[in-house]
Amino acid sequence: MREGLIPTVLGTAVAASGAAMRNKFPMAAAAVFGFGLAHVVLGAIDLVEHRRRTE
């Protein structure tokens, strides 16, 4: 499995759940969405770096 894939997928799921609860708990939703988005970005960085090392 490629390095960085798990944080990216997990971050996508967390960001989606944060977006889904934005009407009921706006402050918590913003925190959860930001946490998920950070994981997506960090996982994407790992995916790009891993691609560069293998080429």
PDB file of N, CA, C and O in Angstrom:
ATOM      1  N   MET A   1       0.843  -1.177   0.000  1.00  0.00           N
ATOM      2  CA  MET A   1       0.000   0.000   0.000  1.00  0.00           C
ATOM      3  C   MET A   1       0.890   1.242   0.000  1.00  0.00           C
ATOM      4  O   MET A   1       1.915   1.286   0.680  1.00  0.00           O
ATOM      5  N   ARG A   2       0.489   2.235  -0.760  1.00  0.00           N
ATOM      6  CA  ARG A   2       1.307   3.433  -0.899  1.00  0.00           C
ATOM      7  C   ARG A   2       1.299   4.257   0.383  1.00  0.00           C
ATOM      8  O   ARG A   2       0.280   4.391   1.060  1.00  0.00           O
ATOM      9  N   GLU A   3       2.449   4.791   0.683  1.00  0.00           N
ATOM     10  CA  GLU A   3       2.599   5.623   1.869  1.00  0.00           C
ATOM     11  C   GLU A   3       1.790   6.911   1.695  1.00  0.00           C
ATOM     12  O   GLU A   3       1.891   7.576   0.664  1.00  0.00           O
ATOM     13  N   GLY A   4       0.997   7.255   2.693  1.00  0.00           N
ATOM     14  CA  GLY A   4       0.192   8.455   2.647  1.00  0.00           C
ATOM     15  C   GLY A   4      -1.244   8.232   2.214  1.00  0.00           C
ATOM     16  O   GLY A   4      -2.066   9.145   2.295  1.00  0.00           O
ATOM     17  N   LEU A   5      -1.555   7.029   1.755  1.00  0.00           N
ATOM     18  CA  LEU A   5      -2.908   6.754   1.280  1.00  0.00           C
ATOM     19  C   LEU A   5      -3.906   6.677   2.434  1.00  0.00           C
ATOM     20  O   LEU A   5      -5.023   7.183   2.321  1.00  0.00           O
ATOM     21  N   ILE A   6      -3.517   6.056   3.527  1.00  0.00           N
ATOM     22  CA  ILE A   6      -4.423   5.919   4.673  1.00  0.00           C
ATOM     23  C   ILE A   6      -4.773   7.282   5.278  1.00  0.00           C
ATOM     24  O   ILE A   6      -5.954   7.541   5.508  1.00  0.00           O
ATOM     25  N   PRO A   7      -3.796   8.173   5.549  1.00  0.00           N
ATOM     26  CA  PRO A   7      -4.186   9.490   6.081  1.00  0.00           C
ATOM     27  C   PRO A   7      -5.065  10.292   5.118  1.00  0.00           C
ATOM     28  O   PRO A   7      -5.941  11.040   5.552  1.00  0.00           O
ATOM     29  N   THR A   8      -4.833  10.136   3.827  1.00  0.00           N
ATOM     30  CA  THR A   8      -5.635  10.874   2.854  1.00  0.00           C
ATOM     31  C   THR A   8      -7.079  10.379   2.858  1.00  0.00           C
ATOM     32  O   THR A   8      -8.007  11.188   2.870  1.00  0.00           O
ATOM     33  N   VAL A   9      -7.276   9.084   2.848  1.00  0.00           N
ATOM     34  CA  VAL A   9      -8.634   8.526   2.849  1.00  0.00           C
ATOM     35  C   VAL A   9      -9.333   8.815   4.177  1.00  0.00           C
ATOM     36  O   VAL A   9     -10.507   9.185   4.194  1.00  0.00           O
ATOM     37  N   LEU A  10      -8.621   8.647   5.280  1.00  0.00           N
ATOM     38  CA  LEU A  10      -9.201   8.922   6.586  1.00  0.00           C
ATOM     39  C   LEU A  10      -9.551  10.405   6.718  1.00  0.00           C
ATOM     40  O   LEU A  10     -10.606  10.749   7.250  1.00  0.00           O
ATOM     41  N   GLY A  11      -8.681  11.268   6.242  1.00  0.00           N
ATOM     42  CA  GLY A  11      -8.951  12.703   6.285  1.00  0.00           C
ATOM     43  C   GLY A  11     -10.147  13.088   5.448  1.00  0.00           C
ATOM     44  O   GLY A  11     -10.911  13.977   5.824  1.00  0.00           O
ATOM     45  N   THR A  12     -10.319  12.428   4.314  1.00  0.00           N
ATOM     46  CA  THR A  12     -11.492  12.690   3.474  1.00  0.00           C
ATOM     47  C   THR A  12     -12.775  12.313   4.213  1.00  0.00           C
ATOM     48  O   THR A  12     -13.760  13.049   4.167  1.00  0.00           O
ATOM     49  N   ALA A  13     -12.760  11.183   4.885  1.00  0.00           N
ATOM     50  CA  ALA A  13     -13.944  10.744   5.636  1.00  0.00           C
ATOM     51  C   ALA A  13     -14.241  11.691   6.799  1.00  0.00           C
ATOM     52  O   ALA A  13     -15.400  12.016   7.055  1.00  0.00           O
ATOM     53  N   VAL A  14     -13.207  12.129   7.496  1.00  0.00           N
ATOM     54  CA  VAL A  14     -13.396  13.034   8.630  1.00  0.00           C
ATOM     55  C   VAL A  14     -13.887  14.400   8.139  1.00  0.00           C
ATOM     56  O   VAL A  14     -14.779  14.991   8.747  1.00  0.00           O
ATOM     57  N   ALA A  15     -13.314  14.900   7.050  1.00  0.00           N
ATOM     58  CA  ALA A  15     -13.761  16.183   6.512  1.00  0.00           C
ATOM     59  C   ALA A  15     -15.213  16.102   6.047  1.00  0.00           C
ATOM     60  O   ALA A  15     -15.976  17.051   6.230  1.00  0.00           O
ATOM     61  N   ALA A  16     -15.591  14.997   5.457  1.00  0.00           N
ATOM     62  CA  ALA A  16     -16.980  14.827   5.019  1.00  0.00           C
ATOM     63  C   ALA A  16     -17.933  14.785   6.211  1.00  0.00           C
ATOM     64  O   ALA A  16     -19.026  15.348   6.148  1.00  0.00           O
ATOM     65  N   SER A  17     -17.533  14.131   7.282  1.00  0.00           N
ATOM     66  CA  SER A  17     -18.400  14.089   8.461  1.00  0.00           C
ATOM     67  C   SER A  17     -18.491  15.471   9.110  1.00  0.00           C
ATOM     68  O   SER A  17     -19.543  15.840   9.633  1.00  0.00           O
ATOM     69  N   GLY A  18     -17.405  16.232   9.079  1.00  0.00           N
ATOM     70  CA  GLY A  18     -17.455  17.594   9.595  1.00  0.00           C
ATOM     71  C   GLY A  18     -18.363  18.478   8.770  1.00  0.00           C
ATOM     72  O   GLY A  18     -19.091  19.306   9.317  1.00  0.00           O
ATOM     73  N   ALA A  19     -18.330  18.312   7.463  1.00  0.00           N
ATOM     74  CA  ALA A  19     -19.209  19.086   6.592  1.00  0.00           C
ATOM     75  C   ALA A  19     -20.670  18.690   6.791  1.00  0.00           C
ATOM     76  O   ALA A  19     -21.563  19.528   6.667  1.00  0.00           O
ATOM     77  N   ALA A  20     -20.913  17.430   7.095  1.00  0.00           N
ATOM     78  CA  ALA A  20     -22.281  16.955   7.272  1.00  0.00           C
ATOM     79  C   ALA A  20     -22.910  17.485   8.559  1.00  0.00           C
ATOM     80  O   ALA A  20     -24.132  17.623   8.627  1.00  0.00           O
ATOM     81  N   MET A  21     -22.120  17.781   9.565  1.00  0.00           N
ATOM     82  CA  MET A  21     -22.703  18.237  10.834  1.00  0.00           C
ATOM     83  C   MET A  21     -22.610  19.747  11.026  1.00  0.00           C
ATOM     84  O   MET A  21     -22.741  20.231  12.149  1.00  0.00           O
ATOM     85  N   ARG A  22     -22.388  20.492   9.957  1.00  0.00           N
ATOM     86  CA  ARG A  22     -22.192  21.938  10.089  1.00  0.00           C
ATOM     87  C   ARG A  22     -23.453  22.684  10.509  1.00  0.00           C
ATOM     88  O   ARG A  22     -23.350  23.763  11.091  1.00  0.00           O
ATOM     89  N   ASN A  23     -24.632  22.149  10.235  1.00  0.00           N
ATOM     90  CA  ASN A  23     -25.872  22.830  10.614  1.00  0.00           C
ATOM     91  C   ASN A  23     -26.214  22.655  12.087  1.00  0.00           C
ATOM     92  O   ASN A  23     -26.788  23.547  12.712  1.00  0.00           O
ATOM     93  N   LYS A  24     -25.858  21.503  12.634  1.00  0.00           N
ATOM     94  CA  LYS A  24     -26.238  21.216  14.012  1.00  0.00           C
ATOM     95  C   LYS A  24     -25.212  21.733  15.023  1.00  0.00           C
ATOM     96  O   LYS A  24     -25.586  22.302  16.048  1.00  0.00           O
ATOM     97  N   PHE A  25     -23.930  21.540  14.740  1.00  0.00           N
ATOM     98  CA  PHE A  25     -22.856  21.961  15.643  1.00  0.00           C
ATOM     99  C   PHE A  25     -21.795  22.723  14.839  1.00  0.00           C
ATOM    100  O   PHE A  25     -20.779  22.136  14.468  1.00  0.00           O
ATOM    101  N   PRO A  26     -22.004  23.990  14.567  1.00  0.00           N
ATOM    102  CA  PRO A  26     -21.101  24.698  13.648  1.00  0.00           C
ATOM    103  C   PRO A  26     -19.655  24.810  14.134  1.00  0.00           C
ATOM    104  O   PRO A  26     -18.734  24.686  13.328  1.00  0.00           O
ATOM    105  N   MET A  27     -19.436  25.039  15.411  1.00  0.00           N
ATOM    106  CA  MET A  27     -18.057  25.176  15.905  1.00  0.00           C
ATOM    107  C   MET A  27     -17.331  23.831  15.877  1.00  0.00           C
ATOM    108  O   MET A  27     -16.182  23.753  15.440  1.00  0.00           O
ATOM    109  N   ALA A  28     -17.987  22.795  16.332  1.00  0.00           N
ATOM    110  CA  ALA A  28     -17.386  21.463  16.306  1.00  0.00           C
ATOM    111  C   ALA A  28     -17.181  21.000  14.864  1.00  0.00           C
ATOM    112  O   ALA A  28     -16.182  20.350  14.555  1.00  0.00           O
ATOM    113  N   ALA A  29     -18.115  21.330  13.991  1.00  0.00           N
ATOM    114  CA  ALA A  29     -17.997  20.942  12.588  1.00  0.00           C
ATOM    115  C   ALA A  29     -16.788  21.597  11.942  1.00  0.00           C
ATOM    116  O   ALA A  29     -16.085  20.970  11.150  1.00  0.00           O
ATOM    117  N   ALA A  30     -16.546  22.853  12.277  1.00  0.00           N
ATOM    118  CA  ALA A  30     -15.377  23.545  11.724  1.00  0.00           C
ATOM    119  C   ALA A  30     -14.085  22.898  12.198  1.00  0.00           C
ATOM    120  O   ALA A  30     -13.140  22.755  11.422  1.00  0.00           O
ATOM    121  N   ALA A  31     -14.035  22.509  13.457  1.00  0.00           N
ATOM    122  CA  ALA A  31     -12.840  21.855  13.995  1.00  0.00           C
ATOM    123  C   ALA A  31     -12.612  20.493  13.340  1.00  0.00           C
ATOM    124  O   ALA A  31     -11.493  20.164  12.947  1.00  0.00           O
ATOM    125  N   VAL A  32     -13.679  19.708  13.228  1.00  0.00           N
ATOM    126  CA  VAL A  32     -13.569  18.374  12.622  1.00  0.00           C
ATOM    127  C   VAL A  32     -13.197  18.491  11.150  1.00  0.00           C
ATOM    128  O   VAL A  32     -12.367  17.731  10.653  1.00  0.00           O
ATOM    129  N   PHE A  33     -13.811  19.443  10.456  1.00  0.00           N
ATOM    130  CA  PHE A  33     -13.497  19.642   9.037  1.00  0.00           C
ATOM    131  C   PHE A  33     -12.041  20.053   8.854  1.00  0.00           C
ATOM    132  O   PHE A  33     -11.368  19.552   7.954  1.00  0.00           O
ATOM    133  N   GLY A  34     -11.551  20.952   9.690  1.00  0.00           N
ATOM    134  CA  GLY A  34     -10.158  21.385   9.610  1.00  0.00           C
ATOM    135  C   GLY A  34      -9.188  20.245   9.910  1.00  0.00           C
ATOM    136  O   GLY A  34      -8.152  20.115   9.258  1.00  0.00           O
ATOM    137  N   PHE A  35      -9.525  19.432  10.888  1.00  0.00           N
ATOM    138  CA  PHE A  35      -8.691  18.280  11.236  1.00  0.00           C
ATOM    139  C   PHE A  35      -8.619  17.303  10.065  1.00  0.00           C
ATOM    140  O   PHE A  35      -7.548  16.792   9.740  1.00  0.00           O
ATOM    141  N   GLY A  36      -9.759  17.049   9.440  1.00  0.00           N
ATOM    142  CA  GLY A  36      -9.785  16.158   8.281  1.00  0.00           C
ATOM    143  C   GLY A  36      -9.032  16.742   7.102  1.00  0.00           C
ATOM    144  O   GLY A  36      -8.315  16.026   6.404  1.00  0.00           O
ATOM    145  N   LEU A  37      -9.190  18.039   6.876  1.00  0.00           N
ATOM    146  CA  LEU A  37      -8.495  18.687   5.772  1.00  0.00           C
ATOM    147  C   LEU A  37      -6.983  18.662   5.971  1.00  0.00           C
ATOM    148  O   LEU A  37      -6.231  18.500   5.011  1.00  0.00           O
ATOM    149  N   ALA A  38      -6.542  18.821   7.204  1.00  0.00           N
ATOM    150  CA  ALA A  38      -5.109  18.741   7.491  1.00  0.00           C
ATOM    151  C   ALA A  38      -4.570  17.351   7.164  1.00  0.00           C
ATOM    152  O   ALA A  38      -3.467  17.223   6.633  1.00  0.00           O
ATOM    153  N   HIS A  39      -5.334  16.318   7.474  1.00  0.00           N
ATOM    154  CA  HIS A  39      -4.899  14.961   7.152  1.00  0.00           C
ATOM    155  C   HIS A  39      -4.853  14.725   5.644  1.00  0.00           C
ATOM    156  O   HIS A  39      -3.966  14.033   5.145  1.00  0.00           O
ATOM    157  N   VAL A  40      -5.800  15.298   4.932  1.00  0.00           N
ATOM    158  CA  VAL A  40      -5.788  15.163   3.476  1.00  0.00           C
ATOM    159  C   VAL A  40      -4.526  15.806   2.909  1.00  0.00           C
ATOM    160  O   VAL A  40      -3.857  15.222   2.056  1.00  0.00           O
ATOM    161  N   VAL A  41      -4.204  16.995   3.376  1.00  0.00           N
ATOM    162  CA  VAL A  41      -3.020  17.701   2.868  1.00  0.00           C
ATOM    163  C   VAL A  41      -1.743  16.937   3.212  1.00  0.00           C
ATOM    164  O   VAL A  41      -0.882  16.748   2.353  1.00  0.00           O
ATOM    165  N   LEU A  42      -1.618  16.499   4.456  1.00  0.00           N
ATOM    166  CA  LEU A  42      -0.403  15.778   4.857  1.00  0.00           C
ATOM    167  C   LEU A  42      -0.287  14.434   4.131  1.00  0.00           C
ATOM    168  O   LEU A  42       0.813  14.034   3.748  1.00  0.00           O
ATOM    169  N   GLY A  43      -1.398  13.741   3.940  1.00  0.00           N
ATOM    170  CA  GLY A  43      -1.368  12.485   3.194  1.00  0.00           C
ATOM    171  C   GLY A  43      -0.999  12.704   1.738  1.00  0.00           C
ATOM    172  O   GLY A  43      -0.275  11.901   1.148  1.00  0.00           O
ATOM    173  N   ALA A  44      -1.494  13.789   1.158  1.00  0.00           N
ATOM    174  CA  ALA A  44      -1.147  14.099  -0.227  1.00  0.00           C
ATOM    175  C   ALA A  44       0.333  14.427  -0.368  1.00  0.00           C
ATOM    176  O   ALA A  44       0.967  14.053  -1.355  1.00  0.00           O
ATOM    177  N   ILE A  45       0.875  15.117   0.606  1.00  0.00           N
ATOM    178  CA  ILE A  45       2.321  15.404   0.589  1.00  0.00           C
ATOM    179  C   ILE A  45       3.108  14.101   0.634  1.00  0.00           C
ATOM    180  O   ILE A  45       4.080  13.942  -0.104  1.00  0.00           O
ATOM    181  N   ASP A  46       2.702  13.174   1.486  1.00  0.00           N
ATOM    182  CA  ASP A  46       3.375  11.874   1.551  1.00  0.00           C
ATOM    183  C   ASP A  46       3.267  11.125   0.226  1.00  0.00           C
ATOM    184  O   ASP A  46       4.235  10.507  -0.217  1.00  0.00           O
ATOM    185  N   LEU A  47       2.097  11.177  -0.408  1.00  0.00           N
ATOM    186  CA  LEU A  47       1.928  10.496  -1.693  1.00  0.00           C
ATOM    187  C   LEU A  47       2.850  11.082  -2.752  1.00  0.00           C
ATOM    188  O   LEU A  47       3.451  10.337  -3.527  1.00  0.00           O
ATOM    189  N   VAL A  48       2.969  12.402  -2.797  1.00  0.00           N
ATOM    190  CA  VAL A  48       3.829  13.053  -3.791  1.00  0.00           C
ATOM    191  C   VAL A  48       5.294  12.744  -3.517  1.00  0.00           C
ATOM    192  O   VAL A  48       6.049  12.452  -4.444  1.00  0.00           O
ATOM    193  N   GLU A  49       5.700  12.804  -2.251  1.00  0.00           N
ATOM    194  CA  GLU A  49       7.099  12.499  -1.922  1.00  0.00           C
ATOM    195  C   GLU A  49       7.434  11.051  -2.221  1.00  0.00           C
ATOM    196  O   GLU A  49       8.531  10.749  -2.693  1.00  0.00           O
ATOM    197  N   HIS A  50       6.498  10.153  -1.951  1.00  0.00           N
ATOM    198  CA  HIS A  50       6.744   8.739  -2.225  1.00  0.00           C
ATOM    199  C   HIS A  50       6.884   8.496  -3.724  1.00  0.00           C
ATOM    200  O   HIS A  50       7.694   7.671  -4.147  1.00  0.00           O
ATOM    201  N   ARG A  51       6.105   9.204  -4.518  1.00  0.00           N
ATOM    202  CA  ARG A  51       6.182   9.072  -5.973  1.00  0.00           C
ATOM    203  C   ARG A  51       7.555   9.555  -6.468  1.00  0.00           C
ATOM    204  O   ARG A  51       8.155   8.937  -7.347  1.00  0.00           O
ATOM    205  N   ARG A  52       8.039  10.647  -5.904  1.00  0.00           N
ATOM    206  CA  ARG A  52       9.345  11.175  -6.329  1.00  0.00           C
ATOM    207  C   ARG A  52      10.484  10.234  -5.987  1.00  0.00           C
ATOM    208  O   ARG A  52      11.439  10.100  -6.752  1.00  0.00           O
ATOM    209  N   ARG A  53      10.380   9.564  -4.806  1.00  0.00           N
ATOM    210  CA  ARG A  53      11.461   8.657  -4.390  1.00  0.00           C
ATOM    211  C   ARG A  53      11.508   7.392  -5.230  1.00  0.00           C
ATOM    212  O   ARG A  53      12.580   6.816  -5.414  1.00  0.00           O
ATOM    213  N   THR A  54      10.356   6.946  -5.746  1.00  0.00           N
ATOM    214  CA  THR A  54      10.339   5.691  -6.492  1.00  0.00           C
ATOM    215  C   THR A  54      10.668   5.878  -7.962  1.00  0.00           C
ATOM    216  O   THR A  54      10.957   4.897  -8.646  1.00  0.00           O
ATOM    217  N   GLU A  55      10.636   7.093  -8.470  1.00  0.00           N
ATOM    218  CA  GLU A  55      10.932   7.304  -9.887  1.00  0.00           C
ATOM    219  C   GLU A  55      12.409   7.431 -10.131  1.00  0.00           C
ATOM    220  O   GLU A  55      12.833   7.613 -11.272  1.00  0.00           O
TER     221      GLU A  55
END
